[in-house]
Amino acid sequence: MEFWSGTAFMKTSEIIGLAKLFDEAGYDGMLCSDHMIYPRELTSPYPDSPSGNPPWAPETAWPDCWVQIGAMAAVTTRLRFSNAIYVAPARPLLEVAKLVATASVLSEGRVALAAGIGWMREEYELMGQDFSTRGRRLDEMIPALRALWRGGWVSWRGEHYQVPELMLEPHPETPVPIWVGGESDAALRRAARLGDGWVGYAYTWDQAVHHVNRLNAFRREYGSDNDDFTVILALLEPATPDLYKRAEDAGITAVMVSPWMGRDVGPGDDVEKYREPIERFAETIIAKVRP
């Protein structure tokens, strides 16, 4: 079982210091969340919200994923990095290829791309990308990225993307895992058919098992059930070693955790206030889950 932390809703100025603490304490990785903007006039409904509004304030900071990852990689030695999730089809294919490849090289292979289609039409329109074809374009983007990351003269020709023969350097020295986010049937099928893993959200135990069972059914359908595959999500249950052992038995390979959740870490901007809960979680939970 792997233990990751997200960066969503953290103070941007604290993220680098927290990465150092997680690296020192033996956690496995950090996941960066993604939004470009919050429009004054937001008409796109947020999924699973009765009001249609997202559960965060407009002024919430969403620092760029790949800038974060580059900065965190520079101050750590073993921590790995990915997304929860990166709205890849809102960007041009070549931009995504370049950003992820550069982060992979600078981190010495410690990154995975976790991609999803998002929900905010306004972001797509402001970035000049078609919202209505985002799912089909992500389906094509995943194999296109793998082709563009091979090194040497590379090209891609598909329905949505046409890339003439070119050099895209630096290229990753090892394959970059591509994980897929989302819990719709389309997203789970995309993960089972095209992905190296799946990134979920935060669930009760029964919800988590339900989604993992759905995913595994699609993996059997596509013949990918024997492949190495990452399943990462958060559990809305009290953290205990037994919980995470049961999760591993259920097919969950990694969990997102916030070691300070429910604890008073005190005021101030000093990230040292997080050291004690991070180290305590490592000692009382992680050390008892891993052999």
N, C-alpha and C positions, 0 to 999 in steps of 0.2 A: 504494500500500500504506500502510495506517495502522498505527501502533504504539501499543498500549495496555498498561497495567500493571494487574494485579489488586491488591486490598487484602487478600485472604485471608491470614491468618496473620501479618500485620504487627502490630506493637504499635499499639494504638489511639492512643496519644499521639504516634506518629510520622506518622500518615496525613496530617495537614494540612501538615506540613513537606515531606513527599515530594511532595504535589500541587504545591506551589510549585516544587520542583526540576524535576518533569516539565514543568510549564508553561513554565518558563524555557528548558528544553533543546529544546523543539519537539516533544515527544510529542503524540499526538492525544487520549488519554483515559485514564480510570481506571475499572475495573470493581469494584463492591462485591459481596461475597458475602453470603448471607443464611441465618441460622438464628435462631430465637427463643430456644431453650433446649436443654439437654441433660438429659433426664430420668434420674433415678437408676435407674429400671427401664426400659431401652430394649429393646423387643421387635421394633421394625421393623428388618428386615434392610437393611443398606447395600448398594446395587447394586454388582455386580462385586467384592464382597469375599468371599474364600473363607470367612472366619470370620463374615461378616455384620455385623462391627463397622466403624464409620467409622474412617478412618486419622488421627484427631486425638483429643487428650485431652479429657475432659469440661470442663476449665477453659479450653479455648480460647475466646478472645473473638470474638464476632460482633457488632460494633457495628451499630446500625440503619443500613440503606442510605441512607435519605433524610435522616437527620440528618447522616451523613457527606457526602453530596452537597451539601447546603446549606452546610455548613462549608467544603468544598473550593471550591465555586463562589465563595464570598465572598473567597477569597484568590488567585484565578486570573482570567485574562482570556480565555483561548482554549481551555483544556482542556475536553474533553467528558466526560460521565459516564453510566454505565449499570450493569448488574448482570450477575453470572455465578453464579447467576441469582437473581431475586426470586420467592419462592414466593407469587405473587399470590393464588391461590384459597384460601390459608389465612387471608386477610383478607376483611373485608366489601368489596363492590364500591365503595361510596361512600368508604370510607377510602382505598383505593388511588387512586381518582380524585382525591381531595383532596391527598394527599401528592405525587403525581407532578405535578399541575397547579401546585402551589405551588413545587416545585423547578424546574419549567420556567420560570416567571415570574421567580423570583429569579436564575436563572442566565442569563436572556435567551436561552432556547431551547437550552441546551447539554446537554439530557438526552434519553436514550432509555430506555424501559422494556423490560427483557429479562426475560420471565416464563417460568416453568416450573411443573410440578406438584409437584416435590419427592418425597420418599420416606418422611418420618417421620410416621406416623399420630399419634403422641403430640402433635406440634405442632398438628395440625389439631384434635384433640379438646380440647386445652387452650384453643384460641382459638375454640371453638364453631363450627367449620366441618366440613362433611361430607367425610371423606377419600375415600369410595367414588365420589363424583361429581366429583372435582377436575378430571379431564380435560374432561368435558363442560362444567363451569362455566367453565374457562378459555377453551374455544371460544366461549362466549357472552360472557365478560367482555371479550374483545378488541374486538369491535364495540361493546359497551356503553360502554366507556371512550371510544372515539372519539366516540360520540354525546354523552356527558356533557361532553366537553371542547369542544364547539362554541361555548359561550357563550350567554347569554340564557336563555330558558325552555327547559329540556331535560327529557327523560324517557326511560325505557326500559321495555319490557315484553317479557319473554321467558319461557322455561321455568323458569329458575332465579332470575332477578332481575326484580323489578318495582319500578320507581322512578317515583313520581308526578311530575308537572310541578313543577320547582323550579329555583332558581338555584344554581349551583355556582361560586363565585368565590373567588379569581381563576381564570380559565380560561386555558389556554395561548394565547399570542398567535400561535404557529405550531404546526402539527401535531407531536405527539410521536411519533417512530418507536416502533413496538412490535416488538421482536425476540422470538424464541421459543427457549427452551433445551431440551436433551434430544436424544438420538440414537436413540430408538426410532422405529419406523415411524410411530406415532401422532404423536410430537413433530415429526418431519420433515414429515409431511403438514400438521400444524397450521401450521408455519412457511411452507410453500409456499402454503397456501390462505389464511391469515389474516395472516401477518406481513410486516413490512418487512425482516426479516433473521433470521439464525440464529446462536446462540451455542453453540459446542461446548466440548469439554474440551481436554485435552492429549493429543496423538497422535504416533505415528511418522509419517513421510511417507506410507507406504502406507495406514495407517489414515485419515489426513486425506483423502487423495484418494478413498478408498472412500466415506467419509461425504459428501463434497461431491458425488460422482457420484450417490449415492442421492438427496440433496436435489435436485439438478438434474433428475433423472428425475421426481420429484414435481412440481417447478415446471413442467415441460413438460406433465405430465398436467393440471395445473390452469390452464394458460395464463398463468402468471405469470413465465415464463422471460425475458421481455424487460423486466420491471419493474426499477427500481433496487432493489438488494437487498444488504444487508450480510451477509457471511460472516466471522465472527471466531472464532478458535481459537488454541490454543498448539501449537507444534511441538516435539517431543522430539528435536531434532536440533541439532548445533552451529550456532550463529548465524553466518551468513555472508550477504553481500549476494546471492550467487547463490541461496541457499535461498529468500529472500523474493521474489526476482524469479520463481523457478519457482512459488512459491506463488501469486503474483498471476496468472500464466499459467494456473494450475489453477482459478481462480475464487475464491480466498480474497482478501477485500478488506481484512482487518485481522488482526493477530496480537497475542496477549498475550505480553508479554516481561517477564522479571525481569533487568535489566541486571547485577545483582550476583551472579547465580547462578554458583556455583563459584568465587567470589572471596571472599577474606577482607576483610570491611569493618571488622573490628576491633570491640572491645567498646564499651559505652557507649550512652547514650540520645540523643546528638547526631545529628540526621538529616544533618548535613554529611558524615558518613562515607559516605553514599550518593552524594554529588555527583560524585565522580570516576568511578565506574562508569556512572552515568547519562549524564554528558557524553561519556565515551569511547564508549559504545554509539551515541550520537547521531552522533558524528563518524565512527566506523569502519563503521557499519552503515546507519543511517537516511539519512545524507547521500549514500551511495553507491547506495541503492535508489531514492531519489526523483530525478526528472530535475532 
